Amino acid sequence: MTTPNDWQITVNFNSENTPIEARQGQAAMGFYKVRCGEAEYYPPTDDGKKPFVRLRLNITESAHDAGEVGNNVSDRVNVPTDAQSVEARAWTERFLKATLIGLGHDRTGITGANGGINLGCDAFLGREGYLYYEPYNAQDKSSRSNITWVSTEQYERGVKGEFKVPLKNAQPSSIDTPAPAISASAGFTTASNGGLGGTMLGSATTAQPTTGIESLLA
């Protein structure tokens, strides 16, 4: 028999069972500046699953809550293939182009690109942009999180509550007029990075501009 402060037991530990760590929940709805910290390519599968790139986007500036800085949001960007119908391929290409432009590639260069373009992870890694994040609705299992890339001007208007992105999920609440936690004037101040470098898109850089972007997803 043991006493409350006098006992000993043997526990069989396994080093593969790592301790549980506190994790931040999904980001709240709103406008953010992000930096791409991870870009992983998933090839097509035999069962017909389309190829896609999974992006992990680190929040570096929040329009409404400084506590969100350091949190992450994820995006899955499908890659167009010849196996798709003409209409489906065009739609997939539009979303991929919006992501590349949102991450600082020259809009004219991306829009006017024709033929085979080699995409590597450094077309995404280390690059920065502005977006509107809509989380999934926990009460609606059919919903999913959504990302809409926006221009610097749209972001600055969004901080003031003067620009809104149409929502795709039924949300119980939203941030209609966010109070800026961090100055929206911080961010991209340099000129265009020139976009396409030969047939390879970009190198990993920081503070890439998003000048002249128009939201392709609005």
C-alpha positions as CSV (number, residue, x, y, z in Angstrom):
1,M,0.0,0.0,0.0
2,T,1.3,3.5,-0.9
3,T,0.9,6.8,0.7
4,P,-0.1,9.9,-1.3
5,N,3.5,11.1,-1.6
6,D,5.4,7.9,-1.4
7,W,5.1,5.6,-4.5
8,Q,7.0,4.4,-7.5
9,I,5.9,2.8,-10.8
10,T,7.6,1.5,-13.9
11,V,6.5,2.9,-17.3
12,N,7.7,1.4,-20.6
13,F,8.5,4.4,-22.8
14,N,8.9,4.5,-26.6
15,S,11.0,7.3,-28.1
16,E,8.7,7.4,-31.1
17,N,5.8,8.6,-28.9
18,T,6.7,12.3,-28.8
19,P,5.1,14.6,-26.2
20,I,1.8,16.3,-27.1
21,E,2.5,20.0,-27.7
22,A,0.0,22.9,-27.7
23,R,-0.9,24.0,-31.2
24,Q,-2.6,27.1,-32.4
25,G,-6.1,26.6,-33.8
26,Q,-7.1,27.5,-37.4
27,A,-6.7,31.2,-38.2
28,A,-9.8,33.4,-37.9
29,M,-11.5,34.9,-40.9
30,G,-9.7,38.0,-42.2
31,F,-7.0,39.6,-44.3
32,Y,-3.3,38.5,-43.8
33,K,0.1,39.0,-45.1
34,V,1.8,35.6,-45.5
35,R,5.2,34.0,-46.4
36,C,5.3,30.6,-48.0
37,G,7.3,28.3,-45.7
38,E,6.6,24.9,-47.4
39,A,5.7,23.8,-50.9
40,E,5.1,20.1,-51.4
41,Y,4.2,18.5,-54.8
42,Y,1.8,15.5,-55.0
43,P,1.9,13.8,-58.4
44,P,-1.3,12.3,-60.0
45,T,-2.3,8.9,-58.7
46,D,-3.5,5.8,-60.5
47,D,-7.0,6.3,-59.1
48,G,-7.4,9.6,-61.0
49,K,-6.4,12.0,-58.2
50,K,-5.2,15.3,-59.8
51,P,-1.6,16.5,-59.1
52,F,-1.4,19.4,-56.7
53,V,0.9,21.6,-54.6
54,R,0.3,21.9,-50.9
55,L,1.4,25.2,-49.5
56,R,2.1,26.1,-45.9
57,L,1.7,29.9,-45.5
58,N,3.1,31.5,-42.4
59,I,1.2,34.6,-41.2
60,T,3.6,37.5,-40.8
61,E,1.0,40.3,-40.5
62,S,-2.6,40.3,-39.4
63,A,-5.2,43.0,-40.2
64,H,-7.2,42.2,-37.1
65,D,-5.3,40.2,-34.4
66,A,-1.6,40.4,-33.7
67,G,-2.0,37.0,-31.9
68,E,-2.4,35.4,-35.4
69,V,1.2,36.3,-36.4
70,G,3.2,33.1,-36.5
71,N,0.1,31.0,-37.2
72,N,-0.1,29.0,-40.4
73,V,-2.8,28.5,-43.1
74,S,-2.6,25.9,-45.8
75,D,-3.6,25.9,-49.4
76,R,-3.9,23.2,-52.0
77,V,-3.3,24.3,-55.5
78,N,-4.3,21.9,-58.3
79,V,-2.0,21.6,-61.3
80,P,-3.6,21.5,-64.7
81,T,-3.1,18.4,-66.8
82,D,-4.0,17.3,-70.4
83,A,-6.2,14.6,-68.9
84,Q,-8.7,17.3,-67.9
85,S,-11.5,18.6,-70.1
86,V,-10.7,22.0,-71.8
87,E,-13.0,23.8,-69.4
88,A,-11.7,22.1,-66.2
89,R,-8.1,22.6,-67.3
90,A,-8.7,26.3,-67.9
91,W,-10.3,26.8,-64.5
92,T,-7.4,24.9,-62.8
93,E,-4.9,27.1,-64.6
94,R,-6.6,30.3,-63.5
95,F,-6.3,29.3,-59.8
96,L,-2.7,28.3,-60.2
97,K,-1.9,31.7,-61.9
98,A,-3.7,33.6,-59.2
99,T,-1.5,31.9,-56.6
100,L,1.7,32.7,-58.5
101,I,0.7,36.3,-58.9
102,G,-0.4,36.5,-55.3
103,L,3.0,35.3,-54.2
104,G,4.7,38.2,-56.1
105,H,5.3,36.9,-59.7
106,D,4.8,39.6,-62.4
107,R,1.1,39.6,-63.4
108,T,1.8,40.3,-67.1
109,G,4.4,37.6,-67.3
110,I,2.1,35.0,-65.7
111,T,-0.9,36.0,-67.7
112,G,0.9,36.0,-71.0
113,A,2.9,32.8,-70.5
114,N,2.3,30.1,-73.2
115,G,3.6,26.6,-73.6
116,G,5.6,24.5,-71.2
117,I,6.6,26.3,-68.0
118,N,8.8,24.4,-65.5
119,L,7.6,25.0,-61.9
120,G,9.8,24.2,-59.0
121,C,9.4,24.6,-55.2
122,D,11.3,27.9,-55.4
123,A,8.4,29.4,-57.4
124,F,6.6,29.4,-54.1
125,L,9.1,29.1,-51.2
126,G,10.1,32.2,-49.4
127,R,7.7,34.4,-51.3
128,E,5.2,36.7,-49.7
129,G,1.7,38.0,-50.5
130,Y,-1.6,39.1,-49.2
131,L,-4.7,37.0,-48.9
132,Y,-8.1,36.7,-47.4
133,Y,-8.6,33.6,-45.3
134,E,-12.0,32.0,-44.8
135,P,-11.9,29.1,-42.3
136,Y,-14.1,26.0,-42.6
137,N,-17.3,26.1,-40.6
138,A,-17.0,23.5,-37.8
139,Q,-20.8,23.1,-37.8
140,D,-20.8,22.3,-41.5
141,K,-18.8,19.2,-42.4
142,S,-19.2,20.0,-46.1
143,S,-17.3,23.3,-45.8
144,R,-13.6,23.8,-46.2
145,S,-11.2,26.6,-45.7
146,N,-10.7,29.0,-48.6
147,I,-7.9,31.4,-49.7
148,T,-8.4,34.4,-52.0
149,W,-5.2,36.3,-53.0
150,V,-5.6,40.1,-53.0
151,S,-3.5,43.0,-54.0
152,T,-1.7,45.4,-51.7
153,E,-4.4,48.0,-52.4
154,Q,-7.2,45.5,-51.7
155,Y,-5.5,44.5,-48.5
156,E,-5.2,48.1,-47.3
157,R,-8.8,48.7,-48.1
158,G,-9.8,45.5,-46.3
159,V,-8.0,46.6,-43.2
160,K,-10.2,49.7,-43.2
161,G,-13.3,47.6,-43.8
162,E,-13.7,49.1,-47.3
163,F,-13.1,45.9,-49.3
164,K,-14.9,42.5,-48.7
165,V,-14.3,39.1,-50.3
166,P,-17.4,37.0,-51.1
167,L,-17.6,34.1,-48.6
168,K,-17.9,30.6,-49.8
169,N,-19.1,28.9,-46.6
170,A,-22.0,29.7,-44.3
171,Q,-20.3,31.3,-41.4
172,P,-21.7,31.8,-37.9
173,S,-19.9,35.2,-37.6
174,S,-17.3,37.3,-39.5
175,I,-15.0,40.2,-39.1
176,D,-16.7,43.0,-41.0
177,T,-14.6,45.9,-40.0
178,P,-11.3,44.7,-38.6
179,A,-9.2,46.9,-36.3
180,P,-5.6,46.8,-37.6
181,A,-3.3,45.2,-35.2
182,I,-0.2,45.8,-37.3
183,S,0.3,48.7,-39.8
184,A,-1.0,47.8,-43.3
185,S,1.6,50.2,-44.7
186,A,4.3,47.7,-43.9
187,G,5.1,45.2,-46.6
188,F,5.9,45.4,-50.2
189,T,7.6,48.6,-51.3
190,T,10.0,47.4,-54.1
191,A,9.3,47.4,-57.8
192,S,8.3,44.3,-59.8
193,N,10.6,41.3,-59.6
194,G,10.3,40.6,-63.3
195,G,8.3,37.4,-63.0
196,L,9.4,34.7,-65.3
197,G,13.1,33.8,-65.4
198,G,13.4,31.9,-68.7
199,T,11.4,28.8,-68.4
200,M,11.7,28.5,-64.6
201,L,9.5,30.6,-62.4
202,G,11.3,32.6,-59.7
203,S,13.8,32.0,-57.0
204,A,13.1,32.1,-53.3
205,T,13.2,35.7,-52.1
206,T,11.6,37.8,-49.5
207,A,9.3,40.8,-49.7
208,Q,8.4,40.2,-53.3
209,P,6.0,42.8,-54.7
210,T,2.4,42.3,-55.7
211,T,2.1,45.4,-57.7
212,G,-0.8,45.6,-60.2
213,I,-2.5,42.4,-59.0
214,E,-6.2,42.1,-59.5
215,S,-8.1,39.3,-57.7
216,L,-8.8,36.6,-60.2
217,L,-11.0,34.8,-57.8
218,A,-13.4,37.5,-56.8
